[in-house]
Amino acid sequence: MAGTDGEAVDLTRYAWLSIGTAVATIALKFVAYLITGSVGLLSDAAESVVNLVAAVVALIALIVAARPADAGHHYGHGKAEYFSAGAEGLMIFVAAAFIMVSAVQRFITPVPLERVGIGLAVSTAATILNLAVGMLLIRVGRRHRSATLSADGRHLLTDVWTSAGVLVGVLLVGLTGWQRLDPAVAAIVGLNILVTGGRMVAQSVRALLDEALDPADLERVLAVLDRFRGAEVRFHGLQTRQSGQHRFVSLHVLVPGRWTVRRGHDLAEQVETGIREALPGSTVFTHLEPLEDPRAYHDYAYDGHDDRITPPGTSAASG
């Protein structure tokens, strides 16, 4: 039997916010580049272009992920979010490559900067905008378990670090007159965001491989099972996974064979309800089995939670 609780929250308005932010920061940073001639500010503007493309991809992913289950996708479309998060990581690589190439070229051929103060003020405004929106997206992404919004938020915060490094470089050039500081700082920032992009891609790959729920969520499930487990009630075959905003839990409920179907069903319903209350928005699958039947045990390639849900040494004989 199975039970589902809660519906996916419409998060597309946050993707639109990200798109609007990207357009605004591109304009501000490009104006700052035109004012100063700083390659650091140009590369910073280039990363914001990547932010815009990523935000559009995120919007598409959220629209697809929100579609309900259908005849061709029985578990919904939640995994579309992980493709978006992975795409954003790859786009960060593109931005980093552009920054590194621009930095090397400008390091070889330095160019004096102009009107540094005005350029810094304009770029700082764009950075503050990215910081505010990035923190909002990460907070909303965590609250609703949205890989897309979390990745988009981290992408914007990466842009904030990029901008901060560029601003420091431009400021130092203005104070010292050493033109090569500008591309040097840009190169360091490029290396830093490569690390961020790598982490985002790795996280998306793990999610696409049906990674289990995080330890905190898993502990909530086990705590629910602890409430029901007893001499006549045991559990087995606990499996979990996450798909975008959706969480899935499946397990076997083992009860004495003499129990009526009604009694076993009532217990399974209580277990499902308890898990859904602990994990809002989750889908829970249970399978009822007789406690005394040897076939009810050891039928999973991995049952790493056995010590918590079925006491060690449990067998048909001990039932």
N, C-alpha and C positions, 0 to 999 in steps of 0.2 A: 504494500500500500504506500501511498505517497501523500504528502501535504505541502502546500506552498503558502507562504505568508508574505504579504506586501507586494507592491508593484514598483517597477523601476521609476526613479525620479527623473523628470525632464531636466537635463543639465545643459541643453543647447544654448540657453541664454548666457551661460558663462563662456561658451565658445565664441559667441558673438562679441562678448566683452573683450575677449582676448584678441579677436580680429580688429576691433576698433582701437585697442591699445597699440597693436603692432603698426597700424596705419599712422597713428599719431606719433609714435616714437621714430618711425622711419623719416617722417617729415622733419621732426625736430633735429635728429642726428645729422641728416643730410645738410640741413641749413648750417649746423655747427661746423661740418666739414667745409662747406663753401666759404664760411667766414674765416676759418683758420688755415685750411689747407693741410690739416693733420691726417696722416695715413691711419693713425690709430682711430680717429673719429670716423673715417671712411669705413674701416673694417668693422667698427661698432655698428654703423648704419647697415652694413651688409648682413650682419647677424640678425638685425631686426627684420630684414627682408625674409630671412629664413624663418623667423618667428611668425611672420604673416602666413607663409606657405604652411607651416606646421599647424597654425590655428585653423586654417581652412580644412586641412586633413582631419584635425580633431573634431571639427563640426560634423564632417561627413561620418566619421566613426561613431560619434554619439548618436546621430540620427539612425544609423544602421543598428547599433547596439540596443537601442530602445525598442526595436521591433519585437513583437511578441513571438512566442514559439509558433511554428507553422508545420505543414506537412513535410517540408524538407529540412527543418531545423528544430527538432523536438526539444532541445535544451535552450532555445532562444538564440540570439545573435550577439551575446555579451562579449565574445572574444574579439569582436571587431575593434574593441578599445585597445587591445594589446598590439594590433598591427599599427595603430596610430602612434602609440608610445614608442614602438620600435622605429617607425619612420622618423619621428622627431629626433631620436638619437642619431640616426644616420644623417639627418639634415645638419645636426650640430657638427658632424665630421666635415661636411661641406663648408660650413662657415669657418671652421678652424683652418681648413686648407687655404681658403681665400685670405684669411688674416695672416697666415704664415708667409704666403707668397708675397703679399703686399708689404709685409714687414721687411722681408729680405731685400726686396727691390728698393725700398726707401732707406734701408740701412746702408746699402751700397751707394745710393745717390741721395744724400740728405737734402731736404727742402726746408727753408726757413718757415716758421709758423707766423701767422698774422692774427691780430686782434684776439689774442688768447682768452682774455677775460670774458668777452661776449660769448665766444664759442663754448667755454666751460659752463657758463650760466645756462645756455640753451640745452646742452647735453645733460646737465644735472637735472633739469626739469624732466627730461625724458626718462632718466634713471629712476627718479622718485616715482614716476607713474608706473614703470615696470615693477618696482619693488612692491608697491601697494597691490597691484593686480596679481602678481605672482604669489604673494602670501595668501591672498583670498582664494586663488585657484587650488593651492595645496590644501588649505583648510577644508574647502568644499569637497575636494577629491578624497581626502581621508574620511570625511564624514559619510560620504556616499559610496566609498570603495570604488572610485572611478580612476582607473589607470590612466585614462586619457587626460583628465583634468590635472591629476597629480604630475604627470609628465610635462604637461604644458606649463604648469606653475614652476616646476624645477627648471624648465627651459628659460622662462623669464628671469628667474633668479640667477641662472648662469649668465644671462645677458647683463644683469645688474653687476655681477662681479667683473664681467668684461668691461663694462662702462667705467666702473670704479678704477680698474687698472689703467684704462686709457686716460681717464681724467687726471690721475696721478702723474702719468707720463707727460701729458701735455702741460700740466702745471710745472713740473720739474724743468721741462724745456724752457718755459717762460721765465723761470727763476734763474737757471744756469746758462741758458743759451746753447746747451749741448744738444744739437738736433737729433743725434742718433738715439737719445733716450726714448723718443716717441716710438720708433719701430721696435726697439728692444722690449719695451713694456708690452707692445702689441703681440710680440712673439710669445712672451711668457703667458699672457692671457690665452692665446691660442692653444698652447699646450694644456693649460688648465681645463679648458672646456672640452678638449678631447677626452679627458678622463670622465667628465660628466656624461658625454655621449656614450661612452663605452658602458657605463653603469646602466644607463637607460635601456640600451639594446639588450644587455644581459638579463635585466629584470623582465623584459617582454618575452624573451626566449623561455625563461623559466615558467612564466605564466602560461604560455602556449603549450608547454609540456605537461599541463594539468598539475601544477604544483599544489600540494596540500594547503589547507588553511593555515594561517600564521599561528604560532604557539598560543597566543592569547585567545583567539577564537576556538582553537581546539580544546583548550582548558575549559572553556565555557560548556562545550559539548560534553566533555568527560564529567564535569560537575553535575550536569543533569542526569547522566547515566548513574552516577553514584547515588542519587536519591532513590532510584528504583531498584538497583541491584540488591539481591538478597539470596536466601537459600534456594528459592524457587525461580528466581529471575536472574538470568545472565545475558551478556551481550557478546557479540562476536562480529568480526569482519567490518570494523569501522573504517570507512573510506570517505575522504573529503576532497573537495576541489572548489576553485573559484573561477567564475567566468564573468568578467566585468563587475557589475554591481551584484550579480547573483552568486549565492553560495549554495553548494550542494553537499548533503550529508546522507550517507547510506550505511545501514548496519543491520545485523540479524538480531532478533529478539528471541531468546531461548527460554521456553517455559515447559513445565511438566506436560507430558503427552495426555494426561487425564483431564487437563483443562478443556473447557468448552471453547468452541471457536469464538463465541461472544466474549468470553472472559479474556482470551488472548488478544482479540481485536481491541477491546477497551484499553488494555495496557499499552498496546502499540500506539493507539491514538494519544494517550497521555504522554508517552515518550516523545512523539512527534511534536505535540503542542509545546512541551517543555523546551525542546531544542529550538523551535521557531521563536519562542519568547526570548530565549537567550541570544539568538542570532536573527534579528528581524530581517525579513526579506529573503530568508533561506528556503530551499526546497529540501524536504526530508523524505527519504525512502526507507521503509522498514520491511523486513522479511521475517515472518514468524516460523519458528522451527521447534520440534520437540527436544527437550533437554537431554533425553536419554539416547537419542539417535547419533551414532558415531559420525554419520554423514554431515552432522551439523557443525563439525569442527575441522580445522586445518584445511579449509578449502580455498584459501587465498595464498597467492605467492608471497605477499607481505602482510603481516598482521602485527605491526610494531607496537600496537597499543594493547596487546594481549594481556599484559600484567595488570592493566588498569580495568579492563572490561571483562576479562575471563581469568579467574585465578590460575596461577601456574599449576601445571599438573592435572588440570581438569580433563576428564575423559568421560566417555559414556558410562563407564563403570561407576564413577563417582557420583553420577546423577541419580 
